[in-house]
């Protein structure tokens, strides 16, 4: 899966969680950019990504994320590690 595909999938997740068809996953997008992005929806985004990508995140990994770019990089790292 390419990074572009990761962002496409994340866009779908964000649109579903926030019920907003205009949200687009970009590397710089962060919670402050989406009014609906509160702690509850943050958990929903993480859980949906775990299901969709077939990976699990540790709390310490999620706490360090600053934006969607960090999240996408973490997803790619975990997917590559799972393939080994």
Long-range contacts (C-beta under 8 A, 24 or more apart in sequence): 1-76, 1-79, 3-72, 3-76, 6-72, 6-75, 6-76, 7-68, 7-72, 9-52, 9-53, 10-49, 10-68, 10-71, 10-72, 10-75, 13-45, 13-48, 13-49, 13-52, 14-45, 14-68, 16-48, 17-41, 17-44, 17-45, 17-48, 25-68, 25-72, 26-68, 26-69, 27-67, 27-68, 27-69, 27-72, 28-67, 28-68, 28-69, 29-67, 29-68, 29-69, 30-66, 30-67, 30-68, 49-75, 53-78, 53-79, 54-79, 54-82, 55-79, 55-82
